Amino acid sequence: MEKSRRRGGRPPHEPDQARRLTVELLAGAAISQAEICAVLGIDQKTLRKRYRRELDRGAALVEAKLIGNLLRLASGSDGVALRAIMFSLRCRFGWSEFAPRPDAGTWRRGGGKRQKLL
């Protein structure tokens, strides 16, 4: 009698192009992985294993959209623009209203010239 390679359980999940596109679109719309799994009928572990590239591309699309909106807001001239600029400086450049910038304090003025502190 011939032995089968597989023992029981579900057959392995094989992604197709339509499912890959669905995952990328849903991830790009900031839909949670749990909800994407519910749509596809798969486990989160399977989603991360089989659709890693699509999840990463979708996350990059969301980030690009958010940054675009943030930059649009920051280009204004009202209080919203000021908050958007401050948020951008803190998140992207490490600025803080409570601590000096990371490179602050490495230079000081002395005798009309900037001198590096040791």
N, C-alpha and C positions, 0 to 999 in steps of 0.2 A: 504494500500500500504506500502511496506517495505522500510524503509529509508536506503540509502547507507551511509557508514561511510565517504567515500571520497567525496569530492565535485568536482572539475575539476582539470585541470592542469596535469602535468607530473606524472607518477607513481614514487614512491620512488626508488632511486638508490640502487640496491643490488649488492655489490661487489662479484665477483667470484674469484677463485684461479688464473686464467689466468690474470685477471686484476690486482690482487694484485702483482703478479710477474712482470708484465709490469711496474707498478708504481715504484716498488723497483729497477728494472734495470735502468729505466730512471732517477730516482733520484740519483742512484749510478753513473750515467754517467754525473752528474752535469747539467741535463736538467732542465730548469726553470719550476716552477709549472704551469705557464700559458701555456707552450708548452705541458706539460703532460695533462692538461685539454683539449687542442685542440685534442690530440690523442684519449683520452677517450670519448670526447664529453660531458663533465660535467663542472659544475661551480667550481671555486676555493674553494668556501665555502664547497661544497660537497666533493671535493678532500681532504681538510684538516680534515673534519669530519669523512669520511669513510675510509681514507687511512693513518691516522696519524702514525701508527706503521711502515708502509712501507716507508713513507717519512723520518722518523727518522733513520731507518736502512740504507736507501740509502745515507743520509747525513753522517752517520758514516763511510760508505764505502769510500765515496769521501775523507773524512778527513784522513782516514787511508792510502789511496793511496798517498795523498799529503805529509803526514808526512814521509812515506817510501821514496818518491823521495827526499824530503828535507834532510833526513838523509844520503841518498846515495850521494847527492851533497856535504854535509858537510864533508864526509869522504875523499874527495879529498885533493889536496895540492895546488890548484891554487886560484885565486881571487874569483872565483865562490864559492869555498868552504868557504872562509872567509866570504863572504856576507851571505851565507846560515847559517853559525854558528851564526853570529851577529843577523840575523833575528830570529832564533830559541831562542836565549837568550832573545831578547826583547819580543817576543810573549808569550813564555811559562814560563819565569822566571822573567818577570817584569824589566829586565835591561834597562837602558837608557844611551845614550851617553851624555845627558844633565843634568841628575840628579843622585845623588848617589843611590846605590841600596837601597831598602826599609829597610834592616837591617843595612846598613852602618851608622856609627855615634853612634851606641849603645855601641860600645866597643872602648876603646883607650888604647894605650900602656902607661904604667907608671911604672918606676922603674923595668923594666924587666918583669913585669906581665901585663896581660890584665885586665883592670878594667872596670866594667860596669858603664856607665854614668847614672846618675839619672835624 
